[in-house]
Amino acid sequence: MDEQGSMAYQAEGGEVSTPVANPMAELLEQGYAFALPKRGEVVEGIIMSISHNEVLIDIGCKSEGIVTSRDLDHLDPEFRRSLQVGQKIKAGVVRPEDREGNIILSLQRALLEKDWDEAARLYEAEEIFEKVVSGFNKGGVIVNIGHVRGFVPASQLVSVRGMQGGDQADREAALSELVGRDLRLKVIEIDRRRNRLILSERAAVREWRREQKDRLLEQLAEGEVRKGVVSSLCDFGAFVDLGGADGLVHLSELSWRRVGHPKEVLRVGQEVDVYVLSVDMDRRRIALSLKRLQKEPWSTVDERYQVGQLVPCRVTKLTDFGAFARLDEDIEGLIHISELSEERIEHPNEVVAEGQDITLRIIRIDADRQRLGLSLRRVNEESYSDDYDWEDAGSPDSLDGDDDE
C-alpha cells in the first residue's frame, strides 16, 4: 500500500500498523553508542567485583574496566583494604581497549592525578603547608604530596644550618637528620608534564614569619611583658623570638651595667622574659628590654655601699684618664688616673690591667648621676674621712670621663 492509499485507508477509519524495527540492528546501535574513553583520562565508575588479582569497575561502557594485579600491588595496603563492591571510585585509563577488547584501568594513576591537582592548587593559592620528609639525596630532601614526589633543594632549607661548610659526607649526614621531621613548605615550581615539583622551606618560613609578625604587631602593647627565646646575637644587641616574630633588645637595654657584647648576658636558645619598649607598625619593628624588668641598681646603691668602704672589684676597661672597675653585676665605678698611684703615671696600664681583680676604696657616690669614684692609692690608708675634698683630687670632672667616650 502506497502513501496515498494509506492516508485514504486511515480516513475511512482503517489502521495501519507501525513497522517493527530489526532487533539485531537495535542491539548493534546500542553497542556502538558507547564512546571509548581516552588514554590518560580519569573516569568515575562503580566497583562491581573484587578479587585478589583484579578489580572490575563499571564505567558506563559496553564492557567493564579492569584494574590488574600489577596496579593493585602498587597501592597502599590500607587503601586497597578499603575498597568495597558498590563503591564509587575514580580510575585512570591505561588502555582504552586491549586485544581482548577490555578497558585497562589504574587506581594508582587516578590517585596520582588527584595529588597533582592538589599540588597545583597549593601552588596557585601560594599556600603554606606541613609535610614529613620521606628521604634525601646529596642535593636536598624528598617530601611527598600524596603520591607525587616533591623535592626541596638544600638551598631552600632553613632547618639545616652550615650546609655550605664541610664535605659532602657532612652535608648528607645533616640532611639525613631531617628524615621523619615535619617541615613547613611552599610549592615554588610545578611542571606535571616533566614530573617536576619543587618545594621551599625558606619561602614558607619567610612568609609564615611575616604573617606571624603582622599578627603580633597588632596584639603587642607597650609596657607589657612577654616570654621569648633568644634567636640570634649581634654586636648591637640580641633578637628574641616572641612566637614567630623577632624583637630587638638593644645592647643598652640588656642590663643596667655596661655590656660589651650580648654574649656576656645571653645565649642563643635561652628563654627570657622581655619588656615591650615600643611597637613601630610602619617600620614593623619591635623594641624590647631586659633591664626594665630588673630593679634599677643605682636606686639602692646608697643602701649597699658607703664612702670609705673597701670593696673587691674587677677592672673592666682602661682609658687615658683612668680605669673602670665593676663592684658587682650592675655597679661600675671610675678610678681616676690620679687615684691609681701615689706616683705620677702616664697611663693606667702602668698600674692595672683589664680583667684584674683588685680591692679598691669608695671615695665618691653620686646615685642621681650614676657615678661612683674609686681609689687604689687610698686603699692602705688606716683612716678615711668622709669629708674628702673633691676639689683637691685633681680634675674632679674627669670622674665623668665615660661621657666623653
MARZAGU-632487 format. One line per 10 residues: number of its first residue (from 1); for each residue x, y, z of C-alpha. Coordinates in steps of 0.1 Angstrom, whole numbers, plus 5000, padded with zeros to 4 digits. Example, Ala and Ser with C-alpha at 12.3 -4.5 7.8 and 13.67 -1.06 7.14 Angstrom:
% residues 2
1) 5123/4955/5078; 5137/4989/5071
% end
This chain:
% residues 405
1) 5000/5000/5000; 5015/5033/4989; 5014/5065/5010; 4982/5079/4993; 4964/5046/4998; 4974/5045/5034; 4961/5080/5040; 4928/5071/5023; 4925/5040/5044; 4931/5059/5076
11) 4904/5085/5066; 4879/5057/5062; 4887/5045/5097; 4912/5019/5090; 4945/5013/5109; 4980/5010/5096; 5005/4990/5117; 5039/5005/5126; 5068/4986/5110; 5087/4966/5136
21) 5124/4976/5139; 5151/4950/5134; 5162/4936/5168; 5198/4929/5158; 5202/4964/5143; 5189/4979/5175; 5214/4959/5196; 5243/4969/5174; 5233/5005/5175; 5232/5004/5213
31) 5266/4987/5215; 5283/5013/5193; 5267/5041/5212; 5293/5037/5240; 5322/5060/5233; 5355/5045/5244; 5374/5066/5270; 5408/5081/5260; 5442/5070/5272; 5452/5091/5303
41) 5416/5102/5310; 5403/5099/5346; 5369/5083/5347; 5344/5075/5375; 5327/5042/5380; 5313/5017/5404; 5332/4987/5417; 5314/4955/5405; 5337/4928/5419; 5370/4925/5438
51) 5394/4895/5437; 5429/4890/5448; 5443/4898/5413; 5418/4923/5397; 5390/4947/5403; 5362/4952/5378; 5347/4987/5375; 5316/4997/5356; 5324/5030/5339; 5293/5030/5316
61) 5309/5014/5286; 5299/4981/5268; 5324/4963/5290; 5337/4968/5325; 5371/4982/5331; 5398/4961/5347; 5423/4971/5373; 5451/4945/5371; 5471/4929/5399; 5501/4949/5388
71) 5483/4981/5396; 5468/4967/5428; 5503/4957/5441; 5514/4993/5440; 5485/5006/5461; 5488/5015/5497; 5476/4983/5516; 5453/5003/5538; 5437/5019/5507; 5434/4985/5490
81) 5416/4971/5520; 5391/4999/5520; 5378/4990/5485; 5342/4977/5485; 5318/4964/5459; 5293/4991/5450; 5318/5019/5459; 5321/5049/5436; 5357/5054/5426; 5379/5072/5400
91) 5404/5054/5378; 5428/5064/5351; 5426/5048/5317; 5457/5029/5308; 5444/5013/5276; 5410/5021/5260; 5409/4986/5246; 5433/4957/5247; 5435/4927/5224; 5405/4911/5241
101) 5385/4943/5240; 5390/4951/5277; 5394/4986/5291; 5425/4986/5313; 5423/5010/5343; 5446/5022/5370; 5436/5033/5405; 5471/5044/5412; 5471/5068/5382; 5438/5083/5394
111) 5453/5089/5428; 5484/5104/5413; 5463/5128/5392; 5443/5138/5422; 5476/5146/5441; 5489/5166/5411; 5457/5186/5412; 5462/5192/5450; 5498/5203/5443; 5486/5227/5416
121) 5460/5241/5440; 5487/5247/5467; 5508/5264/5441; 5480/5287/5428; 5469/5296/5463; 5505/5301/5474; 5495/5281/5505; 5519/5271/5533; 5515/5235/5544; 5534/5209/5566
131) 5547/5176/5553; 5570/5149/5566; 5605/5144/5550; 5605/5109/5535; 5640/5107/5521; 5671/5127/5510; 5699/5127/5484; 5731/5148/5480; 5711/5178/5467; 5683/5180/5492
141) 5653/5162/5507; 5623/5143/5494; 5588/5153/5505; 5557/5136/5491; 5523/5153/5484; 5503/5121/5484; 5517/5100/5456; 5536/5129/5440; 5573/5132/5448; 5584/5167/5457
151) 5619/5179/5461; 5633/5205/5485; 5668/5217/5473; 5693/5222/5501; 5694/5259/5492; 5657/5261/5501; 5661/5246/5535; 5664/5265/5568; 5662/5236/5592; 5698/5226/5584
161) 5725/5252/5591; 5761/5252/5580; 5753/5234/5547; 5779/5255/5529; 5807/5243/5551; 5821/5208/5555; 5825/5180/5530; 5798/5161/5511; 5795/5134/5538; 5789/5160/5565
171) 5762/5177/5543; 5744/5144/5536; 5746/5135/5573; 5729/5168/5581; 5702/5162/5555; 5696/5126/5568; 5687/5141/5602; 5656/5157/5586; 5641/5124/5576; 5609/5119/5596
181) 5606/5155/5606; 5577/5179/5596; 5587/5208/5575; 5567/5240/5568; 5567/5242/5530; 5555/5261/5499; 5553/5250/5462; 5576/5272/5442; 5576/5253/5409; 5554/5227/5393
191) 5556/5210/5359; 5533/5180/5356; 5545/5171/5321; 5581/5168/5333; 5570/5153/5366; 5587/5182/5384; 5576/5195/5418; 5599/5219/5437; 5592/5229/5473; 5608/5255/5495
201) 5611/5257/5533; 5628/5290/5531; 5599/5307/5513; 5573/5291/5536; 5591/5301/5568; 5597/5337/5555; 5560/5341/5546; 5548/5324/5578; 5570/5347/5599; 5557/5377/5581
211) 5522/5367/5588; 5531/5359/5624; 5547/5393/5628; 5517/5411/5614; 5495/5393/5639; 5519/5400/5667; 5523/5437/5659; 5485/5441/5662; 5485/5423/5696; 5515/5438/5713
221) 5512/5467/5736; 5540/5489/5750; 5547/5481/5786; 5536/5445/5786; 5559/5416/5795; 5563/5387/5770; 5581/5354/5771; 5605/5347/5742; 5635/5327/5730; 5668/5343/5721
231) 5671/5336/5683; 5704/5354/5675; 5731/5377/5688; 5749/5405/5671; 5772/5434/5680; 5744/5458/5686; 5720/5436/5705; 5700/5404/5707; 5670/5392/5687; 5642/5375/5707
241) 5616/5353/5690; 5582/5361/5706; 5564/5334/5687; 5571/5337/5650; 5584/5372/5650; 5616/5387/5664; 5620/5418/5685; 5653/5435/5692; 5669/5440/5726; 5694/5468/5720
251) 5728/5465/5737; 5719/5494/5760; 5687/5475/5771; 5704/5442/5781; 5715/5452/5815; 5719/5482/5838; 5756/5475/5838; 5780/5481/5809; 5778/5453/5783; 5804/5450/5756
261) 5786/5422/5737; 5752/5404/5742; 5770/5371/5747; 5780/5384/5781; 5744/5383/5792; 5725/5359/5768; 5729/5327/5748; 5710/5316/5717; 5681/5293/5726; 5677/5308/5761
271) 5642/5315/5773; 5637/5350/5787; 5610/5374/5798; 5612/5407/5780; 5596/5441/5784; 5580/5457/5753; 5595/5491/5749; 5578/5501/5717; 5559/5488/5686; 5565/5506/5653
281) 5538/5495/5629; 5551/5515/5600; 5586/5501/5602; 5575/5468/5615; 5599/5469/5644; 5596/5457/5680; 5619/5472/5706; 5624/5451/5738; 5642/5454/5771; 5657/5431/5797
291) 5669/5456/5821; 5635/5472/5826; 5624/5440/5843; 5653/5444/5868; 5655/5467/5897; 5675/5498/5888; 5707/5491/5908; 5716/5528/5914; 5683/5533/5934; 5698/5511/5962
301) 5735/5520/5959; 5734/5542/5990; 5720/5513/6010; 5747/5488/5998; 5778/5510/5997; 5793/5539/6016; 5821/5563/6011; 5854/5549/6026; 5843/5513/6022; 5868/5488/6008
311) 5853/5467/5980; 5865/5439/5958; 5864/5449/5921; 5874/5438/5886; 5889/5462/5862; 5868/5463/5831; 5882/5490/5809; 5913/5512/5806; 5912/5548/5792; 5936/5577/5790
321) 5920/5593/5821; 5917/5562/5843; 5902/5528/5846; 5867/5514/5851; 5860/5487/5877; 5829/5467/5884; 5818/5463/5920; 5791/5438/5913; 5770/5427/5883; 5753/5461/5880
331) 5775/5489/5895; 5806/5502/5878; 5829/5529/5891; 5858/5550/5878; 5894/5550/5892; 5907/5584/5880; 5943/5582/5869; 5952/5604/5899; 5938/5577/5922; 5958/5548/5908
341) 5992/5556/5923; 6010/5580/5946; 6035/5585/5918; 6027/5603/5886; 6018/5579/5857; 6012/5584/5820; 5986/5556/5815; 5966/5533/5838; 5982/5502/5822; 6013/5511/5842
351) 5994/5500/5873; 5964/5478/5864; 5952/5456/5836; 5918/5447/5822; 5903/5417/5839; 5924/5422/5870; 5907/5415/5904; 5916/5442/5928; 5905/5458/5961; 5895/5495/5960
361) 5882/5522/5983; 5850/5540/5975; 5857/5578/5976; 5826/5592/5959; 5789/5581/5955; 5765/5601/5933; 5735/5579/5928; 5715/5606/5909; 5741/5609/5882; 5750/5572/5885
371) 5786/5579/5893; 5809/5562/5917; 5845/5572/5924; 5871/5546/5934; 5907/5548/5946; 5936/5524/5946; 5962/5546/5962; 5940/5552/5992; 5934/5515/5999; 5961/5513/6026
381) 5950/5544/6045; 5943/5534/6081; 5917/5561/6085; 5895/5577/6058; 5875/5608/6062; 5840/5612/6046; 5849/5649/6043; 5873/5641/6015; 5880/5673/5995; 5870/5665/5959
391) 5882/5698/5946; 5918/5688/5956; 5916/5654/5939; 5926/5669/5906; 5902/5673/5877; 5870/5662/5895; 5850/5664/5863; 5872/5637/5849; 5853/5612/5871; 5826/5616/5845
401) 5850/5608/5817; 5829/5579/5804; 5806/5605/5790; 5833/5615/5765; 5838/5581/5750
% end
